[in-house]
Structure formats: structure tokens, C-alpha cells
């Protein structure tokens, strides 16, 4: 899937980040990708939002699986092979950027459904 589905779009637009676990670069690591919208200060309603004017971020990183298996806190010192991109304007630009890192957008679910430690 090369575009967000309606549920993914709605989650992003109301402020829920999407995430997926990806194949890590090493056996002792776990890899995650997380995308979300920068928070707006004013209260907004879903039917009033403009997806192509929203600003998004993308974060891809790996962390030693020991931290996740033991439910330890993960700080920036434990993160390896990280990519952090900010200022992505609009859902179409976010989709394009994501497809550089994953084959299909269907793997993205609300972040709370993953084991993403950040």
C-alpha cells in the first residue's frame, strides 16, 4: 500500500503517532519507525483539519533488545542508527518519505499498539 488508509489518516490528524517494527541491522537490536504530527496549540476538530498543511516528523531508530525485553527506560544514549526528520509538510510528502524506509504503509499502526520504547 502506497497511501495511508482512512484509519491511519484519521489517527495522524487527531494526534496519534503511527509506528511499526522493522527488520533490524543486527541480531541484538530491534528497529522501529514512528511518524506523527507536530501538536497544534489550538483545539481542532477532525472535519476541520487540512492534511496537506499539517507538519509531520519521522523517526527511525534501533535499540538493543535487552532494553525492551527488560522494560528498561531508553534514552538517546542507547539509540543507534537513528534518523530523525522534521518539517515534513502534508500527508503526501510524509507518504513519500516513509516509502524510502518501508515497502508498504499497511504495517503502520497506532504507536501504542507496538513496543516502541520512545
N, C-alpha and C positions, 0 to 999 in steps of 0.2 A: 504494500500500500504506500503510495507516494504522497498522500494528503492526509491530514488529520480527519478523523470521523467526527460526527456531531458531538458525541460524548467527550472526546478529547478536547475539542474546541471549547465546549462549554466549561470544562474543568479549568482550562487555561484562563479563560476570560473571567472566571469568578475568583481567580487567585490560587487555585490548586496546582501545584507543580506536578509534572509528569516525569516518570523515571523508568528505567529498565536496567536489568543486569546484563552485561555484555561479556564476551569471552575475554578473559584477562591475558596479559602478556606473559605471565608466569604461573606455575602451579601453586605458589603460596599466596597469590593475590586474588582479589575479587575486583571486578571493574563495573562501574556504574556510569550512567549518563542521566542527567537531570536537566529539565528545562522548565522555565516558569516566567511569569510576567512580573516586572517590577511593580511594586504596590503603588496604587494611586492614593492620593491623600483624600480626595473627595469620595463620598459614597456613590456607588454606581449600581445600576440595575442591568441585568443580562441583556434585555432587549434594547438598551441604550448604548451598549458598548460597540466600539468600532475596531474590529480585529486588525485591520491594516494600519491603524495608527498606534497600536499598543507597542510597548518596548519590552523585549524579552532577553533572557540570558540563557546560556548553555554552559553546562559544567560536566566535564567527563574526567573521571579520576579512577585511580586504583588504590587499594588499601590492603594491607596484609590481612588475610582472612582470620588470623588469630584474634584481631580486634573485634571482628563481627561475631565470631564463634563464642567469645567470652563476654560479649556485650560491653566491651570497654569503650570509653569515650575516644573519639577520633579527633585529633587536632590537625592543623595544617602540617605539622612536622611528620605525621605518619602517612600523608598522601604522597603518592608517586605518580609519575606520568600524567600530570593534570593539564587540562585545557579549560580555560575559563573565558568565555566570550560574552561581552555585554553590548548593549545598544543595538540589538537586532530588531529592526523596525518592521512589524507586520508578521502575520502568520505565514504568509507565502515565503518570506525571507527566512523565517525560522525553519520551515519545512525543508527548504533548500540547504540550509546549513546542517540540519540533522542528517540529511541523506548523504553527507560526506562522511559520517561516522557510523551509520547503521543502514542496513539494507531496506528495512521496511518500518514504517511508523506504527504498525499494528502492535509492536512489542511494548509501546509506551502505555503505562497505566498510572493512576494517581500514585504519587510518591509514597504515601503511607501504606500502600499495598506491597512495597518492596522492602528489602533490608538495607536500603541506602542509609549509611550512618550520618550523612550530613544533611 
